[in-house]
Amino acid sequence: MDIINWIGTLAGVFTTIAFIPQVAKTWKTRSAGDISLLMFLLFSSGVLLWLIYGVLLQAMPIIVANGITLSLSASILVMKIKDLRAQRRRQLAADQRTL
């Protein structure tokens, strides 16, 4: 593997593992309240485009890193959406109690 692919692989490893603590914390606390939905939607869309770009270039470091990162960011998105739905249900229940 040449130096360019090593750099790409190392960049992919670092940016991918950067999401693991957030996924673990969100999973452990079962709360995604402090996470920006818009930011993660935009980020996930960008990662998807990077993945497509990597596939078109047949660049394995880009494909692997962005495939894993997309799955991690998608798991955070799912937890965030579930958290928003639970918040709305709680708010509706509280509103109905005050009526």
Order of alpha helices (4+ residues) and beta strands (2+ residues): alpha-alpha-alpha-alpha
